[in-house]
């Protein structure tokens, strides 16, 4: 199971609200802290991967431009370098990792938004209980 699937599995467990609404309301700050910590860690890891990607990109660019000691056997003209860069396996893998971190970051942001809205969901559930029991304030 990869990191993204682990987060989704963990969120499925954390997102379930029980019948005790006061207990659920007390859990909101704990959940927010937990998921905010994960969000911040992913942002840092993503930034680190971006730096690695940029270093790899520069190295590959120098390679395809013929500036490295080992360069391609075939002479590549300057206008073809972006085509070779887009097709380079190492750059594709690095970009895939960046895309995964983007997806994880956006998912964690949505989870945090859901946690932030949880108090409204609890209030609405309490209002519904009052209405269904005929209690009017």
C-alpha positions in Angstrom: 0.0 0.0 0.0 1.5 3.4 -1.0 1.4 6.6 1.0 -1.7 7.9 -0.8 -3.7 4.7 -0.1 -2.6 4.8 3.6 -3.9 8.3 4.0 -7.2 7.4 2.4 -7.6 4.3 4.6 -6.8 6.3 7.7 -9.2 9.0 6.7 -12.0 6.4 6.2 -11.6 5.4 9.8 -11.3 9.0 11.1 -14.2 10.4 9.1 -16.8 8.2 10.7 -18.9 10.1 13.2 -20.4 8.3 16.1 -23.7 8.9 17.8 -22.2 10.9 20.7 -22.1 14.3 19.1 -20.4 16.0 22.1 -17.6 13.5 22.0 -17.3 14.1 18.2 -17.1 17.8 18.8 -14.3 17.3 21.3 -12.4 15.2 18.7 -12.3 18.0 16.1 -9.2 19.8 17.4 -7.4 16.4 17.8 -8.3 15.4 14.2 -7.3 18.8 12.9 -3.9 18.7 14.6 -3.3 15.1 13.4 -4.1 15.9 9.7 -2.5 19.3 9.7 0.8 17.7 10.9 0.5 15.2 8.0 -0.3 18.0 5.5 2.8 20.1 6.6 5.1 17.0 6.4 3.9 16.3 2.9 4.4 19.9 1.9 8.0 19.7 3.1 8.6 16.3 1.3 7.1 17.7 -1.9 9.4 20.7 -1.7 12.4 18.4 -1.3 11.3 16.3 -4.3 10.9 19.5 -6.3 14.5 20.5 -5.5 15.7 17.0 -6.5 13.7 17.2 -9.7 15.2 20.6 -10.6 18.7 19.3 -10.0 18.0 16.2 -12.2 16.5 18.5 -14.9 19.6 20.6 -14.9 21.9 17.5 -15.1 19.9 16.0 -17.9 19.7 19.3 -19.8 23.5 19.6 -19.6 23.8 16.0 -20.8 21.6 16.5 -23.8 23.3 19.9 -24.6 26.6 18.0 -24.7 28.1 19.9 -21.7 28.8 16.8 -19.7 31.8 14.5 -20.0 29.4 11.7 -21.1 27.0 13.0 -23.7 24.7 11.3 -26.2 26.3 9.6 -29.1 24.1 11.3 -31.6 24.4 15.1 -31.9 21.2 16.7 -30.7 20.3 20.1 -31.9 19.3 22.7 -29.4 15.6 22.8 -30.5 15.3 19.0 -30.0 16.5 19.1 -26.4 13.0 19.7 -24.9 11.7 16.7 -26.8 14.4 14.5 -25.4 13.9 15.9 -21.9 10.2 15.1 -22.0 11.0 11.6 -23.0 13.8 10.9 -20.5 12.9 8.0 -18.2 14.5 9.6 -15.1 12.7 12.9 -15.6 9.4 11.1 -16.2 9.8 9.1 -12.9 10.7 12.3 -11.1 7.7 14.1 -12.5 5.5 11.2 -11.5 6.7 11.5 -7.9 5.9 15.2 -8.0 2.5 14.5 -9.4 1.8 12.0 -6.6 2.8 14.5 -3.9 0.6 17.1 -5.5 -2.3 14.6 -5.4 -1.6 13.8 -1.7 -1.3 17.4 -0.8 -4.6 18.3 -2.4 -6.3 15.3 -0.7 -4.9 16.3 2.7 -6.2 19.9 2.1 -9.7 18.5 1.4 -9.5 16.4 4.5 -8.6 19.5 6.5 -11.5 21.4 5.0 -13.8 18.5 5.9 -12.6 18.5 9.5 -13.0 22.3 9.6 -16.6 21.9 8.5 -17.3 19.1 11.0 -18.6 21.5 13.6 -21.3 22.7 11.2 -22.2 19.1 10.5 -22.5 18.4 14.2 -24.6 21.5 14.7 -26.9 20.5 11.9 -27.2 17.0 13.4 -28.1 18.5 16.8 -30.7 20.8 15.1 -32.2 17.8 13.3 -32.5 15.8 16.5 -34.2 18.7 18.2 -36.6 19.1 15.3 -37.3 15.4 15.0 -38.1 15.2 18.8 -40.2 18.3 18.7 -37.9 20.4 20.9 -38.1 24.0 19.8 -35.9 26.8 21.1 
